[in-house]
Amino acid sequence: MQLLRNRLSNFRSLRVYLTVYEQGAISSAAKTLNLTQPTISIQLKQFSNVVGAELYYVQGKKLVFTESGKLTAKYCRQIIQKIDDLEIEISNLAQLKSGTLKVAAVTSCEYFVPHLIGSFLEKFPMVDIDFKIDNRENIKERYNNGQDDLYLFSHIDNDMTGEVVPLFPNNLYAFASKTHPLALKEKVSLKSLVGFSWILRERGSGTRQAIEEHFSKSDVVIRPKLVMESNEAIKHCVMAGMGLSILSEYALTQESPENLTVLPVDTFPIKTYWNLVFPSSTKQSTLSQAFMAHLMEYKQVLKGGIQEQNTRFI
């Protein structure tokens, strides 16, 4: 593999000049660099013209460097060192030894993304993760501004033009407290849900959008009595008998509260997907590709865990 320093067209002149400066003679530099003396002389002259200052003069058979020449040698040394450092860091990044990955996710991901990131960092302990979790509106704004390397959404808008990778199902279920009248029924029709108190996520959230789209297909409208941004707060309100709600299976199977029950609604579950989204303005990095590969492995473990919990709860 050709070294980075050799692929930079103007970099060789810096190396030639610094070698001549350190060796103190063109003949010695020619042997070190395996170049002819005329070639060294030509490159020295061209380099001086590029810098725009007299870097040296010949006194007898000896090169004498000017103050400008000494200053140039100092910065040539620094530039060469920086290029060497860059080459090392790029190599480390390619091997996932270092780097920072910026991940942003909607709040519904809070049940599995921390575990996903934790297992990723176990594989690559030198990598840093900048993780942002927030409501959908704020994460969508970050997506529009291209602030992160990748995003996790449960609902994809038409204006999201980046690469979208469907990951795994995110089924939504209606649920109630076990003391609710509907909890005793073996079958519940969609239309029979009208008239009860509802506690839903905020308008604009992926869950809320999926719910509204599903009900609108059957010309059924439910109006929330309470609107909340927190899945956990919604679960506690339902447990307190304040109304019905609809949440992701991941939220419902977490800790499996004994005083909650999933309602056997005839058109449920509402089928949605978790999606990994890459912004259209950036190219996938080595880190983001590795994270996606890890997520694809992790989803099999997650799927198995959800299915096991579902047999006990849903």
N, C-alpha and C positions, 0 to 999 in steps of 0.2 A: 504493500500500500504506500503510495507516494505521500510523503510528509506534507502537512499543511504549509510549512514555511517554504517548501519548494514549489508549491502551486501558486503562491502569490508572486505575480510577475515583477513587482518592484522591490520585493523583499531581498532578493539576492544582492542588490547593490548595497543595502544596509549591512549585510553580513560581510561582503567584501571590504567595505570601508572600515568596519570595526576590526576585522582581522588585520588589515594593514596597519591600523592605528596601534593595535596591541603588539604586533610583531615588530613594528618600527621600520619595516623595509618591505618593498614590493616582492623581492626575491623570496623572502621567508614566507610571506603570505601566499605566494603562488604555489609553493610546495605544500603548505597546509591545506589549501583549497583545491589542489590538483588542477590548477589552471595555469596557462602560460602568462609570462610577465606582460606581454603586450595586451592581453585580454584584461588583466588587472588594471593596467594604466588607462585603458579606454574607459573601463567602468568607473574608475576614480574620477576621471574628468567629467563623465556624464553625470555622476552623482553630485559633484560640485556645482554643475550647472543647474540641476534640479533644486538643490538647496538655495542657490542664489547667493552664495558667499564664498570667499576664498578660505578653503579649509586647511590648506598646506602649501608649502613652497619647497623647492629643492635648493639645498645649500651644499655645494660640492656634490657628493654622491649620497647625501643624507636627506631624508624627508623631515621637514620641520612643520609641526602642526600649529596652526594659529589658535587664538582663543575661541574663535567660531568653530574650528575643527575639534577642539577639546570638548566644547559644549555639545556638538553634534554627536561625538562618540558616546558621551554620557547618555543621550536620549536614544541613540541606536541600541545601546545595551539594554535600556529599559523596554524598548519596543520589542526587541527579540525575546526578552524574558516574558513579556505579556503574550506574545504569540505562542511561546512554548507552554505557558499556563493555559491558554485557550485550548490548545491541542489536547492537553491532559484532561481538562474539564469536559470537553466534547466526548472524549473516549470514555470517561467515567459515566457520563450521561447515557451514552449508547449502551453501556453495560448495566444501567440502572443502579449505579453506585451513588448517584447524587441527583439533585434537582428538586424542583417544587411543582406539584400538580395542584391546580385550582379546580375544585369541584363545588358546584352549587346544586341544591336539591330543594324541592318543595317540602313542606312540613310533614306530609304523609309518609315521607321516606324515613322519618326519624326512628322507625321500628327496626330497620335493617341496615341502613347505610353506615352507622357507626361500627357495626360488627364487620361489615364489608371492608371498610377502611382499615380497621384493626388487623384483619387477616392479611390485607395487602401489605401493611407495614411490617408484619412479621416476616414476609418474604423479602422485602426490600427496606431494611431498617435505616439506610442512609438517605432515603427519599423523604421529603417533607410534603405534607398535605395541608393546603389552605382550604378548609371546608366551611361553606356558608349554607345554612338552612334557614328558610324564611317562607312567608306565604307566597302563593303563586304569582301575584302581581309584582312583588319585588324581585323574585327570581326571573320572571319574564323580562323585567327591565334590565337586569344584569345580562341576560341573553342578548337582548337587542343592542346593548353597548359592547358586547364581546369581552366582558370582564373576566371570564373563566375559560378553562380548557374544555370542560364538558359539563353537561347538565342532566338532571333526572327529572322528568315530567311524567304525569299520568295522562295528560291530555295535550294533544298536539294541535296548535292553531294553523290555519292555512298560510299565515304569513311567516311561519317558521321554516326557513328555506335551507337550513343546515342539514347535515346528514343525520338521519333518524334510525336508530337501531332498536327494534322492539325486543324487549328482554323477556318478560314473563307476565302471566295474567295478574291483574289486580282486581279481583271480583269484589263487588259491593253488595252488602246484605242489609236488609231492614232488620232492626232489632228493637226489643222492648224489655222492660223489667218483667220478671216472672209473675208479678201481681197484675199486670195489665190484662184487660179483657181479651185482647187478641192472642195473648200468649197461650191460651187454652185451646185454640182452634187448630185442627189438623191441616186445614187449607185456608189461605187468605187470598182474596182477589185484590187486584190492584185498586179497583174502584172503591173497595171497602176501607181503604186507608184514608180516604177523604173525610174530613170532619174531626180527626184527632189532632191533638197538639203535636207539633213537629219541632225538632231541634236540629238545625242543619249548619253545615259549613258556610262560610261567607260567599257571597256572589262573586263569581270569577275564579273560585278554586276549581281544580280539576274534578274533584268529587261532586261539587254542586253542579257543574256543567253536565256531567254524565247523568246525574239524577234528573235534571230538567229535560234533557234530550230523551231519556227513557220514558218519562211520564207523558211528554208531549206526543209521542207516537200513539198513545192510547187516549189522547184528548183528556188526560187527567191532570188536574192542577192541585198541588199541595202548597200551602203557605206556612212558612215557619213562624212559630211563636217566639223562638229564640234563635239568634244567629251567633255562632262562635267560631273562632279561628283555631281552637285547640280540640283535637280529637279526644284527649283525656278528659277535658272539661265536659264535652258532650256525653261521654260514657257515664260520668258521675251524675249528670243531670237525668239521664235515662234511668239509672239505678235508683235515683231518688223519686221516680214516678212522675217526672215532669213532662214526659212525652215520648214520642217515637223518634228514631233517627235511622240514618243509613251511613255506614262507614265501610272502609276497606276491610277485607278479611284479616289483614295484618294487624290492624288496630283492634279487631275483635278477639283474635286468638291470643294476643298478648295478655298473659296472666289469666285468661279465661275466667272472668268474674262469674261466680256461681249464681248471682241474682240477675243475670242478663240471659235473654233467650233470643235466638234468631227466628224470625217469623217466616213461615213457609209460604211466601208470596208466590203466586202462580207464574209470574214472568221474571222472577229473580233466579240467580244473581244478575246484576248489571255487569256486563263483561267489559272491562277496560284493561289496558296494558301499561306496565311501566316501560318507559322509553329512555334510552340513552341518546342525548342530542349533542352533536358537535356544531359549534357556530360555523356559519358558512365563510366567515372572514378569516379563519385560521386553519392551517393544515394540522392534521393529527400529529402530535409529537410522539417520540418513543415512549414517554411516560404514559400518555393517554392511551396508546395502543396496548401497553402492558396492563393498564387498569381495566380496560374493556375485556381483555382476555381473562383476567382474574375474575371479573364480574360474571362472565359466562360460565366459569367453573363454579363460582360461589352460588349461582342461582339454582344449581342442582341440589346443593345442600339445603338451601333455603326452601326450595319447593318440597323436599322431603319432610322438613320440619313442619311446614304449614299443613301438609296432608295429614301428618300424624295428629296435629292439634285439631284439625277439622273433624276427625273421626270422634273426638271427644266433645266438641263444642258446636260445630255447625252441622 
